[in-house]
Amino acid sequence: MKVGLIGLGRMGEGMSRRMMKAGIEVWGYRRNYEKAQEAYEKGFVNGVTTSIQSLVQIVKGGGTQPGIFQMVIPAELVEETINELLRYCGEGDIIIDHGNSNFKDSRKRAERLAKLGIQYIDCGTSGGVYGLDRGYCLMVGGGNTAVSTCARIFDALSPGISAAPRTNFDSDITSAEHGWLHCGGPGAGHFVKMVHNGIEYAMMQAYAEGYELLEKKDIIKDVHGTFAAWQKGTVVRSWLLDLLVKALEEDPGLSKIQGYVDDSGEGRWTVEEAIANAVPMPAITAALFARFGSRQDDSPAMKAVAALRNQFGGHSVKKAE
């Protein structure tokens, strides 16, 4: 099996190495020649090219099997990359988007490519820079034929059944127990990944609020130790908690960074879908809004609240410097 991998950043390289370990031949594409050559020399890919045309020719090789092309790139580059691939791809080929595209865009792309006989898979991929060792959880959307064709790829990338204890020993083993799932038709994979990331927002916010309260209370002598203890046996243990403990080990008090937090889109889309479907979502919504608040040095809204309290009740205000 041979695939073309577009995007050789840390995540793309990790995915390539897992696929190669499973016997899949991986040809990588990267515009920067030096970076592409470096990945090849380190053994992270079987071969590299800086040309999409060359990548398609190498992967297809004149054979009858469909060409499979995986994109591990930012969402804003997906449309441009697809358009470039379409110049050289043909009927039966498969394009996989491993990024965090909006599921609505993925549905439109699948419909567009289907008219050309090209199969499109939206594959929400979680694992980040740790995926090389831990594996990647894959949330897959697309047609049955395309997903079945790519099952070997998903098996190679996913964590495997040993990554977590089984909950039902009497049932047949499914792909979900290996860490990947065919969630539904086009768009389903990125919809599930969107909700996954929305939940992630809320979980991180909960840990963060607990951290701030523990730091604030003078009777607590070891905040880092508290979180480290929680890693063992408590109901709030998780990989995110492990990462918070690691962050506090590297930077006690988190004094080296600012409390400024971006959002990459999935949290907003999750809240928008909650509104569209009348689903109450207070925790995720609050977590998203907290990120907005983190970017304000002096909130206009809070200025207005202070002014109103002063106006109606004569409450004191803190003068601007």
C-alpha positions as CSV (number, residue, x, y, z in Angstrom):
1,M,0.0,0.0,0.0
2,K,1.3,3.4,-1.0
3,V,0.1,6.9,0.2
4,G,0.9,10.5,-0.4
5,L,1.2,12.6,2.7
6,I,0.8,16.4,2.3
7,G,2.1,18.2,5.4
8,L,5.3,17.1,7.1
9,G,5.1,19.0,10.4
10,R,5.5,17.3,13.7
11,M,2.1,15.6,13.5
12,G,2.5,14.6,9.8
13,E,5.9,13.1,10.5
14,G,4.5,11.2,13.4
15,M,1.7,9.8,11.3
16,S,4.1,8.9,8.6
17,R,6.4,6.9,10.9
18,R,3.5,5.0,12.3
19,M,2.3,4.0,8.8
20,M,5.8,3.1,7.7
21,K,6.1,0.8,10.8
22,A,2.9,-0.9,9.7
23,G,4.4,-1.6,6.2
24,I,2.7,1.3,4.3
25,E,4.9,3.1,1.8
26,V,4.7,6.9,2.5
27,W,5.7,9.6,0.1
28,G,5.7,13.1,1.6
29,Y,5.1,16.5,0.1
30,R,6.5,19.7,1.5
31,R,7.1,23.0,-0.3
32,N,10.3,23.7,1.5
33,Y,13.0,21.5,-0.1
34,E,15.4,21.6,2.8
35,K,12.7,20.6,5.3
36,A,11.4,17.9,2.9
37,Q,14.9,16.4,2.4
38,E,15.5,16.5,6.2
39,A,12.4,14.4,6.8
40,Y,13.6,11.9,4.2
41,E,17.2,11.8,5.6
42,K,15.8,11.1,9.1
43,G,13.8,8.2,7.8
44,F,10.4,9.7,8.5
45,V,9.2,9.1,5.0
46,N,10.0,6.6,2.2
47,G,10.5,9.5,-0.2
48,V,9.7,13.2,-0.7
49,T,8.8,15.7,-3.3
50,T,8.1,19.4,-3.5
51,S,5.6,19.0,-6.4
52,I,2.0,17.9,-6.1
53,Q,2.1,16.6,-9.7
54,S,5.1,14.5,-8.9
55,L,3.5,13.2,-5.7
56,V,0.4,12.0,-7.6
57,Q,2.4,10.4,-10.3
58,I,4.6,8.5,-7.7
59,V,1.7,7.3,-5.6
60,K,-0.5,6.2,-8.5
61,G,2.5,4.8,-10.5
62,G,0.4,4.0,-13.5
63,G,-1.4,1.2,-11.5
64,T,-5.1,0.5,-11.3
65,Q,-5.3,1.0,-7.5
66,P,-6.8,4.3,-6.3
67,G,-4.3,7.0,-5.2
68,I,-4.7,7.9,-1.6
69,F,-3.6,11.4,-0.5
70,Q,-3.7,12.5,3.1
71,M,-3.7,16.2,4.1
72,V,-2.2,17.1,7.5
73,I,-2.4,20.9,7.0
74,P,-4.2,23.9,8.5
75,A,-7.8,24.2,7.6
76,E,-7.2,27.5,5.7
77,L,-4.9,25.6,3.2
78,V,-7.3,22.7,2.5
79,E,-9.3,24.2,-0.4
80,E,-6.1,25.4,-2.2
81,T,-4.5,22.0,-1.8
82,I,-7.6,20.1,-3.0
83,N,-7.7,22.3,-6.1
84,E,-4.0,21.5,-6.8
85,L,-4.7,17.8,-6.3
86,L,-7.6,17.9,-8.7
87,R,-5.3,18.9,-11.5
88,Y,-3.7,15.5,-11.4
89,C,-6.1,13.1,-9.6
90,G,-8.8,11.1,-11.3
91,E,-11.7,8.8,-10.8
92,G,-11.4,6.4,-7.9
93,D,-8.8,8.4,-6.0
94,I,-9.2,9.2,-2.3
95,I,-8.4,12.4,-0.5
96,I,-8.4,12.4,3.3
97,D,-8.5,15.6,5.4
98,H,-6.9,15.0,8.8
99,G,-7.2,18.7,9.8
100,N,-9.8,20.6,11.8
101,S,-12.0,21.7,8.9
102,N,-15.6,22.8,9.5
103,F,-17.9,19.8,8.9
104,K,-20.1,21.9,6.6
105,D,-17.1,22.6,4.4
106,S,-16.2,18.9,4.4
107,R,-19.8,18.0,3.2
108,K,-19.5,20.5,0.4
109,R,-16.1,19.2,-0.7
110,A,-17.3,15.6,-0.6
111,E,-20.3,16.4,-2.8
112,R,-18.1,18.4,-5.2
113,L,-15.5,15.6,-5.5
114,A,-18.1,12.9,-5.9
115,K,-19.2,14.4,-9.1
116,L,-15.6,13.9,-10.4
117,G,-15.5,10.3,-9.2
118,I,-13.1,11.2,-6.4
119,Q,-13.8,10.0,-2.8
120,Y,-13.4,12.3,0.1
121,I,-12.9,11.4,3.7
122,D,-13.0,13.9,6.6
123,C,-11.0,12.4,9.4
124,G,-10.9,14.2,12.7
125,T,-7.5,13.4,14.2
126,S,-6.6,13.7,17.8
127,G,-3.2,13.0,19.3
128,G,-1.1,15.9,18.3
129,V,2.7,15.7,18.8
130,Y,2.3,12.7,21.2
131,G,0.6,10.6,18.5
132,L,3.8,9.0,17.3
133,D,4.1,7.0,20.5
134,R,0.5,7.0,21.8
135,G,-1.4,6.7,18.5
136,Y,-4.1,8.9,17.0
137,C,-7.8,8.7,17.7
138,L,-9.5,9.0,14.3
139,M,-13.1,10.1,13.8
140,V,-13.9,9.2,10.2
141,G,-16.6,10.5,7.9
142,G,-17.2,9.4,4.3
143,G,-18.6,6.6,2.1
144,N,-18.3,2.9,3.0
145,T,-16.1,2.0,0.1
146,A,-13.5,4.7,0.7
147,V,-13.4,4.1,4.4
148,S,-13.0,0.3,3.9
149,T,-10.2,0.9,1.4
150,C,-8.3,3.1,4.0
151,A,-9.0,0.8,7.0
152,R,-5.4,-0.4,7.0
153,I,-4.2,3.3,7.3
154,F,-6.6,3.9,10.2
155,D,-5.5,0.7,11.9
156,A,-1.8,1.8,11.6
157,L,-2.5,5.3,13.0
158,S,-4.8,4.4,15.9
159,P,-3.6,3.6,19.4
160,G,-4.7,-0.1,19.3
161,I,-6.9,-2.1,21.6
162,S,-4.2,-2.3,24.4
163,A,-4.4,1.5,24.9
164,A,-7.4,1.2,27.3
165,P,-9.1,-1.6,29.3
166,R,-12.0,-3.3,27.5
167,T,-15.4,-2.6,29.0
168,N,-17.3,-5.5,27.6
169,F,-15.3,-8.7,27.2
170,D,-18.2,-10.6,25.7
171,S,-18.6,-8.4,22.7
172,D,-16.8,-8.6,19.4
173,I,-13.8,-6.2,19.1
174,T,-14.7,-3.2,17.0
175,S,-12.5,-0.5,15.3
176,A,-13.7,1.9,18.0
177,E,-11.8,-0.2,20.6
178,H,-8.7,0.3,18.5
179,G,-9.2,4.1,18.6
180,W,-10.9,4.8,15.2
181,L,-14.5,4.9,14.1
182,H,-16.5,5.3,10.9
183,C,-18.8,7.9,12.4
184,G,-21.1,8.3,9.4
185,G,-21.3,9.9,5.9
186,P,-19.4,13.0,4.7
187,G,-19.0,15.6,7.4
188,A,-19.6,13.2,10.3
189,G,-15.9,12.8,11.1
190,H,-15.3,16.5,11.4
191,F,-18.6,17.0,13.3
192,V,-17.5,14.5,15.9
193,K,-14.1,16.1,16.2
194,M,-15.7,19.5,16.6
195,V,-17.7,18.2,19.6
196,H,-14.6,16.5,20.9
197,N,-12.7,19.8,20.9
198,G,-15.6,21.6,22.5
199,I,-15.6,19.1,25.4
200,E,-11.8,19.6,25.6
201,Y,-12.4,23.4,26.0
202,A,-14.7,22.7,29.0
203,M,-12.3,20.2,30.6
204,M,-9.3,22.5,30.3
205,Q,-11.4,25.4,31.8
206,A,-12.5,23.3,34.7
207,Y,-8.9,22.3,35.6
208,A,-7.8,25.9,35.1
209,E,-10.5,27.3,37.5
210,G,-9.6,24.7,40.1
211,Y,-5.9,25.6,39.7
212,E,-6.6,29.3,40.3
213,L,-8.7,28.7,43.4
214,L,-6.0,26.4,44.9
215,E,-3.4,29.0,44.2
216,K,-5.5,31.7,45.8
217,K,-6.1,30.0,49.1
218,D,-3.3,30.4,51.6
219,I,-4.0,27.2,53.5
220,I,-3.0,25.2,50.4
221,K,0.8,24.6,50.5
222,D,1.4,22.4,47.4
223,V,-0.7,23.1,44.4
224,H,1.4,21.0,42.0
225,G,1.4,18.1,44.5
226,T,-2.4,18.3,44.7
227,F,-2.7,17.8,40.9
228,A,-0.1,15.1,40.9
229,A,-2.0,13.2,43.6
230,W,-5.2,13.5,41.6
231,Q,-3.5,11.5,38.8
232,K,-3.8,8.4,41.0
233,G,-7.3,6.9,41.4
234,T,-9.5,10.0,41.3
235,V,-12.5,10.5,39.0
236,V,-10.9,13.6,37.6
237,R,-7.7,11.9,36.3
238,S,-7.0,12.3,32.6
239,W,-4.3,12.9,30.1
240,L,-5.1,16.6,30.3
241,L,-4.4,16.4,34.0
242,D,-1.1,14.7,33.3
243,L,-0.2,17.5,31.0
244,L,-1.1,20.1,33.6
245,V,1.1,18.4,36.1
246,K,3.9,18.4,33.5
247,A,3.4,22.1,32.8
248,L,3.6,23.0,36.5
249,E,6.8,20.9,36.9
250,E,8.4,22.9,34.0
251,D,7.1,26.3,35.2
252,P,5.9,26.4,38.8
253,G,3.3,29.2,39.1
254,L,3.2,29.4,35.3
255,S,5.1,32.7,35.6
256,K,6.7,32.3,32.1
257,I,3.5,32.7,30.1
258,Q,0.6,35.1,29.9
259,G,-3.0,34.2,30.5
260,Y,-3.9,34.9,26.8
261,V,-5.8,32.0,25.1
262,D,-6.7,31.8,21.4
263,D,-9.5,29.6,20.0
264,S,-9.0,27.7,16.8
265,G,-12.7,27.6,15.7
266,E,-14.0,24.3,16.9
267,G,-15.3,25.7,20.2
268,R,-17.2,28.4,18.3
269,W,-18.7,25.9,15.9
270,T,-19.8,23.6,18.7
271,V,-21.6,26.5,20.4
272,E,-23.2,27.5,17.1
273,E,-24.4,24.0,16.5
274,A,-25.8,23.9,20.0
275,I,-27.8,27.0,19.3
276,A,-29.0,25.7,15.9
277,N,-30.2,22.5,17.5
278,A,-31.5,24.0,20.8
279,V,-29.0,22.0,22.9
280,P,-28.2,23.5,26.3
281,M,-24.4,23.8,26.5
282,P,-23.5,26.0,29.4
283,A,-20.1,24.5,30.3
284,I,-18.6,24.6,26.8
285,T,-20.1,28.1,26.1
286,A,-18.6,29.5,29.3
287,A,-15.2,28.0,28.5
288,L,-15.3,29.7,25.1
289,F,-16.3,33.0,26.5
290,A,-13.5,32.7,29.1
291,R,-11.0,32.6,26.3
292,F,-12.5,35.8,24.9
293,G,-12.1,37.4,28.3
294,S,-8.4,36.3,28.5
295,R,-7.6,38.7,25.6
296,Q,-8.8,41.8,27.2
297,D,-6.4,44.0,29.3
298,D,-9.2,46.3,30.3
299,S,-12.7,45.0,29.5
300,P,-15.1,47.6,28.0
301,A,-18.0,45.6,29.3
302,M,-16.7,45.6,32.9
303,K,-16.1,49.4,32.6
304,A,-19.7,49.8,31.7
305,V,-20.8,47.6,34.7
306,A,-18.6,49.7,37.0
307,A,-20.0,52.9,35.6
308,L,-23.6,51.7,36.1
309,R,-23.0,50.6,39.7
310,N,-21.5,54.1,40.3
311,Q,-24.5,55.8,38.7
312,F,-27.4,53.9,40.4
313,G,-25.8,53.2,43.8
314,G,-22.9,55.6,44.2
315,H,-20.5,52.6,44.4
316,S,-16.9,53.5,44.2
317,V,-14.9,52.9,40.9
318,K,-11.2,52.4,40.3
319,K,-9.9,55.3,38.4
320,A,-8.0,54.7,35.1
321,E,-4.3,55.5,35.3
